[in-house]
Amino acid sequence: MKIAYIINTYVNKYNGIRIQAETWADELSRQGHDLVKVNPWERTDWETFDIVHVIGADRAINGLFFSLSKSCKKIVFSPIIDTIEPIWKYKFATHAGCKRLRLYSVNYAIRQSRPYIDRWFVRSHYEFMYVNKAYDIPANKISIIPLSFRTPVCLDYPHKESFCLHVSMLTDERKNVKRLVEAAVKYKFNLVLAGSIRSEHDFAPIRDIINANNNITYLGRVSDDRLIELYKKAKVFALPSINEGVGMVAVEAASFGCDIVITDIGGPKEYYVDMAYVVSPYEIDDIGHAVISAMQETKFQPKLQQHIQKEYNLPHCVRNLVAEYKK
């Protein structure tokens, strides 16, 4: 099968969406498919591809799909819907716009693209509901293709140390890092933070808390090898985000035997089948209680690790992806 991948240009190289798309692309090639990453604005012989898979959207997406539809055999689309807006409000945004005046949102542009899309790929039942109800896409045109962990399979259950790990863009308000560190201060658990920051100015409120409390450690951005070491050692991984699509780092951490504290908002909790500590991201006490419970209990691991490795390993997920392409 010959497949074209179009990864929207707004998705930067450190973004989880791009990392996942690149990981899938490499695995598709390993499984014997002819995968080409295409710049849609360059001249391309689209008729040679069996499938064109577009990942992510911007306001120009309608023009792209219209152009592709003239020569592509089949077009599939991963819209990447990460939102906490109610479905009714999100749906209103898909109708609000005027093409003639060029006054419209990405949501509106996606709605206008519906006639050109053969199949929609989503990462969770939560995202499925938005595509189905906000864009009025029939359920039989939507496929749930979960994300996979990209790290090597951990063959044993590692020895764990008594600390909670968090990895993200630490100054991104969606990641809710300030409430997590405040929970660490109040409930006195050891917390290790790894990841990038946008600026020292943005990080200052969190750094002040770190500097005043010796149970919180900031590592900065770490290599993949160092990240795997942290996954193996951490008893708990916490991702109490206010807004999260899947939270691929938490899936990776679970595959290395970490107990997971995850937000109750959106689709991330679906990946753990009642084997995670689900919290309100707005409640410091809820986060703190969950981390302490996860530190002390052993009711979910290593069963969770085995579940993640079976259902979300890369070859398995990509074989499911290919099966949906063939439909």
Solvent accessible surface area in square Angstrom, and as a share of the most:
residue,aa,sasa,rsa
1,M,69,0.31
2,K,57,0.24
3,I,0,0.00
4,A,0,0.00
5,Y,1,0.00
6,I,3,0.01
7,I,20,0.10
8,N,11,0.06
9,T,109,0.63
10,Y,112,0.43
11,V,1,0.01
12,N,90,0.46
13,K,141,0.60
14,Y,133,0.51
15,N,47,0.24
16,G,36,0.34
17,I,27,0.14
18,R,48,0.18
19,I,50,0.25
20,Q,5,0.02
21,A,2,0.02
22,E,50,0.23
23,T,21,0.12
24,W,15,0.05
25,A,1,0.01
26,D,69,0.36
27,E,12,0.05
28,L,0,0.00
29,S,58,0.37
30,R,158,0.58
31,Q,58,0.26
32,G,67,0.65
33,H,32,0.14
34,D,74,0.38
35,L,26,0.13
36,V,54,0.31
37,K,103,0.44
38,V,20,0.12
39,N,71,0.36
40,P,24,0.15
41,W,163,0.57
42,E,107,0.48
43,R,244,0.89
44,T,37,0.22
45,D,83,0.43
46,W,27,0.09
47,E,94,0.42
48,T,62,0.36
49,F,9,0.04
50,D,57,0.30
51,I,8,0.04
52,V,1,0.00
53,H,0,0.00
54,V,0,0.00
55,I,7,0.04
56,G,0,0.00
57,A,11,0.08
58,D,48,0.25
59,R,97,0.35
60,A,52,0.40
61,I,1,0.00
62,N,18,0.09
63,G,45,0.43
64,L,10,0.05
65,F,0,0.00
66,F,101,0.42
67,S,61,0.39
68,L,3,0.01
69,S,43,0.28
70,K,148,0.63
71,S,33,0.21
72,C,18,0.11
73,K,115,0.49
74,K,102,0.43
75,I,4,0.02
76,V,5,0.03
77,F,0,0.00
78,S,8,0.05
79,P,6,0.04
80,I,26,0.13
81,I,8,0.04
82,D,50,0.26
83,T,16,0.09
84,I,81,0.41
85,E,72,0.32
86,P,59,0.37
87,I,48,0.24
88,W,175,0.61
89,K,89,0.38
90,Y,26,0.10
91,K,65,0.27
92,F,140,0.58
93,A,32,0.25
94,T,0,0.00
95,H,102,0.46
96,A,47,0.36
97,G,36,0.35
98,C,48,0.29
99,K,103,0.44
100,R,221,0.81
101,L,116,0.58
102,R,165,0.60
103,L,115,0.57
104,Y,43,0.16
105,S,40,0.26
106,V,52,0.30
107,N,27,0.14
108,Y,23,0.09
109,A,1,0.01
110,I,6,0.03
111,R,15,0.06
112,Q,57,0.26
113,S,0,0.00
114,R,79,0.29
115,P,107,0.67
116,Y,59,0.22
117,I,3,0.02
118,D,60,0.31
119,R,46,0.17
120,W,1,0.00
121,F,6,0.02
122,V,1,0.01
123,R,21,0.08
124,S,4,0.03
125,H,118,0.53
126,Y,59,0.22
127,E,4,0.02
128,F,38,0.16
129,M,75,0.33
130,Y,10,0.04
131,V,0,0.00
132,N,35,0.18
133,K,96,0.41
134,A,0,0.00
135,Y,0,0.00
136,D,66,0.34
137,I,8,0.04
138,P,71,0.45
139,A,57,0.44
140,N,118,0.60
141,K,65,0.27
142,I,10,0.05
143,S,7,0.04
144,I,58,0.30
145,I,4,0.02
146,P,29,0.18
147,L,15,0.08
148,S,0,0.00
149,F,3,0.01
150,R,74,0.27
151,T,15,0.09
152,P,88,0.55
153,V,74,0.42
154,C,9,0.06
155,L,171,0.85
156,D,97,0.50
157,Y,89,0.34
158,P,15,0.09
159,H,158,0.71
160,K,31,0.13
161,E,78,0.35
162,S,79,0.51
163,F,20,0.08
164,C,0,0.00
165,L,0,0.00
166,H,0,0.00
167,V,17,0.10
168,S,16,0.10
169,M,65,0.29
170,L,2,0.01
171,T,17,0.10
172,D,19,0.10
173,E,153,0.69
174,R,88,0.32
175,K,25,0.11
176,N,8,0.04
177,V,4,0.02
178,K,91,0.39
179,R,74,0.27
180,L,0,0.00
181,V,0,0.00
182,E,46,0.21
183,A,0,0.00
184,A,0,0.00
185,V,53,0.31
186,K,118,0.50
187,Y,48,0.18
188,K,166,0.70
189,F,9,0.04
190,N,73,0.38
191,L,1,0.00
192,V,20,0.12
193,L,0,0.00
194,A,0,0.00
195,G,6,0.06
196,S,28,0.18
197,I,41,0.21
198,R,147,0.54
199,S,45,0.29
200,E,98,0.44
201,H,155,0.69
202,D,68,0.35
203,F,0,0.00
204,A,40,0.31
205,P,63,0.39
206,I,12,0.06
207,R,72,0.26
208,D,93,0.48
209,I,33,0.17
210,I,20,0.10
211,N,113,0.58
212,A,82,0.63
213,N,37,0.19
214,N,161,0.83
215,N,28,0.14
216,I,9,0.04
217,T,63,0.37
218,Y,58,0.22
219,L,63,0.32
220,G,12,0.11
221,R,148,0.54
222,V,34,0.20
223,S,69,0.44
224,D,81,0.42
225,D,107,0.55
226,R,86,0.31
227,L,12,0.06
228,I,30,0.15
229,E,83,0.37
230,L,5,0.03
231,Y,0,0.00
232,K,82,0.35
233,K,81,0.34
234,A,0,0.00
235,K,22,0.09
236,V,0,0.00
237,F,0,0.00
238,A,0,0.00
239,L,1,0.01
240,P,0,0.00
241,S,0,0.00
242,I,34,0.17
243,N,24,0.13
244,E,18,0.08
245,G,11,0.11
246,V,4,0.02
247,G,7,0.07
248,M,22,0.10
249,V,35,0.20
250,A,0,0.00
251,V,1,0.01
252,E,1,0.00
253,A,0,0.00
254,A,0,0.00
255,S,0,0.00
256,F,3,0.01
257,G,0,0.00
258,C,0,0.00
259,D,2,0.01
260,I,0,0.00
261,V,0,0.00
262,I,0,0.00
263,T,0,0.00
264,D,60,0.31
265,I,37,0.19
266,G,7,0.07
267,G,0,0.00
268,P,0,0.00
269,K,73,0.31
270,E,60,0.27
271,Y,5,0.02
272,Y,1,0.00
273,V,87,0.50
274,D,132,0.68
275,M,23,0.10
276,A,13,0.10
277,Y,24,0.09
278,V,71,0.41
279,V,2,0.01
280,S,29,0.18
281,P,1,0.01
282,Y,104,0.39
283,E,94,0.42
284,I,51,0.26
285,D,59,0.30
286,D,52,0.27
287,I,0,0.00
288,G,0,0.00
289,H,110,0.49
290,A,11,0.08
291,V,0,0.00
292,I,47,0.24
293,S,37,0.24
294,A,0,0.00
295,M,32,0.14
296,Q,139,0.62
297,E,62,0.28
298,T,105,0.61
299,K,128,0.54
300,F,29,0.12
301,Q,12,0.05
302,P,60,0.38
303,K,135,0.57
304,L,0,0.00
305,Q,8,0.04
306,Q,113,0.50
307,H,39,0.17
308,I,0,0.00
309,Q,32,0.14
310,K,144,0.61
311,E,59,0.27
312,Y,22,0.08
313,N,28,0.14
314,L,23,0.12
315,P,54,0.34
316,H,54,0.24
317,C,1,0.01
318,V,0,0.00
319,R,133,0.49
320,N,58,0.29
321,L,0,0.00
322,V,12,0.07
323,A,51,0.40
324,E,27,0.12
325,Y,12,0.04
326,K,137,0.58
327,K,163,0.69
